[in-house]
């Protein structure tokens, strides 16, 4: 069986754009033509490819076609370059979709991408999610590579250790004096306000459990942006776990104080498609160099 690439491309466009109408606009087709292509692909493969939600989601079979579309587009771009086409003049640069956790994105991750973009005709589409969930975006074909906490290799992917993100509990001196006048204890931690990134963020809960405190007890403020999260801690809205990038200077000046207890470490890995691609290789090389300069080594 051969799959016409126009059908594969259409499935990917619907997933990228989120609706049949938006996909039609991007492909310069009518919505009816897009629907007909999707039905043809599903009839030919005998599989449901899309879940008609808003935004549209791929089934497992649809995700396989999205991966095929991404890989084909990348290989086509690199083949054209090898044949002497200039993607920087009148052509389209390659697009690399990457999933990355918020703390990496907000601290060290953009620098290696900038170096790659100076050397290669490439653009990036970044998907931000918790490091425990970024690998899911790799599995469903949304992205080509991911910074993830999952170190186990999966068929069709390669895994490279990046390093450890190390977090320390921090608060302002005023916050510590107000909420922990007699020291940081399980009882005082049950009352002291906490700043969480979002409802997937378990760093503060992990630290509370390590301190034998109930992670469900404290009142919580949710601040879903890395720099704003650190600002919330510096303003005394609550205590939170911060990496050295965001706490080192504040600890040295006394703007923040550590709350003690164990550091919480998160191992990070670079997972990518097992695809022979000079461009993906270049991205991986720069990401690994930057990570190993900025993160703690994996022991």
N, C-alpha and C positions, 0 to 999 in steps of 0.2 A: 504494500500500500504506500502511495506517495501522497503527501499533504500539500496542496497548493499553498505557496507561501503567502499569497494575498489573504487567505483565510487565517493563517497563523498571525499575520500582521494585524488583522482586524480584531482578533481576540485580544491581543496585547493592547491595542489602542483603546478598546472598551475598558479594560482594567486600568490603564493609565489615566484616562479621562473621567472615569467614574460613571458615565451614562452613555447610552447609545447615541443620543443627540450630540454630545460633545465629541464623541469619537467620530461621528459622521463629519463634523466640521473640520477636525484635524486631518481626516483622510480625503476631504473634498468630495464626499459622497452624500447621498440623502440618508436619513435615518432608516428608511425602508430598505435601502441597499445594504446597510450594515446588518440589519436584522436578517436579511436573506443570506448574507455570507455566514453569519453565526449558525443559522439553521442548517446550511449546507455542510459546515464543518461538523456539527453535532450528528447529522444524518450519516455523514461519511465515516465518522469514527465510532458511531453507536454509543456515544457518551454525552452526558450533560456537561457542558463546559463552563457555564456561567450561572451564578445565582442572581436572579433579577431583583436585587435589593438596591438601595441607594446609600452609598455607591455600590455599583455592581462588584461582586466578589467572584473569584475563580473557584471552581471545584478542583479536586486533586488533578483531574485530567486537564482542566483549563490551565492550571499552574504549570503543568509540563509544557504546554504550548507557549505560555508566556516566557518560560526559560529559553525555549527554542528561538523565539523571536529576538530576545535580548542577545543571545549568543551569536545568532546569525548576523544581526546588525553590527555587532562589534567586529566579527571576523570580516564582514564585507568592507567596513571602514579600513581595517588594517590591510586588507588586500589591495584596496584602491591606493593607499599610501605606497605600498610596495611596488605598485605599477607606475608610480610617478605622479599620481593625482595630488593636487595641493588642496588639502581640506581647509586650509586657512584662507583661501581666496575663492569665494564663490561656492565653496562646498560647506558641508555641515561637519562640525567637530563631533567626535564620538561622545556619547553620553554614558557615564558610569554612575549607576545607582548604588549607593552604599548606605547601610544601616549602622548607626553609631549611638552609643549611650550619651546622655545629655552632658555628663561631667567631662567626658573626653572631648565632645564637640565644643564645649565652652572653655576648654583650657589648652590642649595640645594638638588637637586633630587637624585643624585647618592649615597649619604650617606645611605639613608634607604635601597636602593637596595643592597648595600654592606653588610649591617647587615643581610638581608634575605639570601643572598647567602652563608654566613658563617654558617647558621643554617639549610639550606635546599639544596637538590640537584636541582638546578635551574639555567637556563641561561635566559638572557633577550634580546629581540629584541626591540630597541627603535626607534620610528618614531617621528621625530621632525617636528612640524608644529606650526602655530600660534594658540594661545589658543582658538580663535573663530572657528577653523576648526578641532581641534583634535577629537571632538565628532563625526565628520563624519566618521573617521576611525573606531570608535567603532560601528557605525551603519552598516557599510558595512562588518563587520566581520574581518577586518584586524588586529585589536587589541582586547585585552580582557579588558583593562582598559585605562583610559585617564585622564590626568590633563587638564581641560577645563574651559572655562569661562561660560559655559552653566549650569545653576543650576536647570533647570526644569527637573524633572524625566521623563523618557521615559519608555514605557512598556518593561519589560525584563531587566531593569538596576536598580541599586541603586545609590544614589547620597549622597556624604558627603561633607560638606563645609570644605575647607582647610584654607583659609585666604585670605588676600589682598596683592597683589604685589603693592607697592607704588612707583611711579616714580617721580623724580624731574628733571626739566630742568637744564642742566649743560653745562659749557663751560670753556675753559682756561681763565685766566685773560687777556692774550694778545688778544684772540679772542673777549672777551667782550669789551675791550678798542677799538679794531679796528672797530667792527660792531655796537656797542651800546655806542658810546661816550657820547650821550645825554640821555641815558636811553633806556630801552627796550620798544619799541612802535610798533604799528601796521605797521608803515612805515618802521622802521628799520628791523623788522622781515621779511618783504617782500623781503629784499635784502640779509639777512644773510644766509649763507649756512647751510643746515640741513643734519644730518646723519640719514638715515632710515635703518632699518634692511633689509627689502625687500618691495615689492610692496603691501604686505598684512598688513604691519606695519602701524597702524594708531595712535600710541601714540603721535608722534610729531604733527600730524594734529589735534588731539583732543586738545592739549595744545595751538596750534595756534588759534583755534576757540575760546577757553576760553579767549585768549588775544585779541579777536576781530580782528585777522589778517587773511588774505586770505591764507588758507593752500595750495593752488595751486601755489602761487607766488614764494616761495623761491627756489633757486637751491638746488638739492639734490644729495647726495652721498649714494649709497647702499652698506652696509657691512653686509652680511648675516652670521655672526657668533658672538655669544654673547660677548666673550672676545675681539675679533677684533673690534667689534662695540665700546666698551668702550675705546679701544686703539685709535681708530680714533677720538673720542671726546677729549681724553687726548692730542693727537697730534695737535689739533686745526683744523682738517679738516672741522669741523662744530660743531654745538651744538646738543645735543640729550638728550633724557629722560633716566635716569639711576636709577636703584633701589639702596637701601642703601648698599647692598652687594658690589656694584661697585663704589659707590660715597662717602661713609662715610669717609674713610681714606683720599681720595683725597681732600675733603672739609676741613678736619681738618688740612692738611698740606698746603693748599692754591694752590695745583696743579690744582684744579678745583674750580670754584665759581658757586653758584646757580644763576639762572636768575630770580628767583622770580616766581610770578604767582602761580596758584593752582597746587597742586600735582595731578597727574593722578593715580587713583587706578583701579586695575583690580582684581575682585573677582575670585578666583580659586576654583574649585570643583574636587573631585575625583569621576568619574563615572566608574562603572564596571558592568560586567554581573551579573545578579541576579542568581548566581550559587553557590551551596553549595560546597565550596572548601577550605580546610584548608590552601592551599598554597596561593590562592588569598586573603584569610582572613589575612594571615601573611604579605603579601605585603601591603595590605591596612592599617593595623595597624601601620606599620613602617612609611609609607608615611604620614599618619595623624599626628603621633607624631612629625616627623621632620618638617612638614609644620607649625604646630601650635607653634613650637619653633622658627621658622625662619621668618614667615610672620606676618603681622599685623592681629589682630583678626577681624572677620566680626562682625560688630555692629548690 
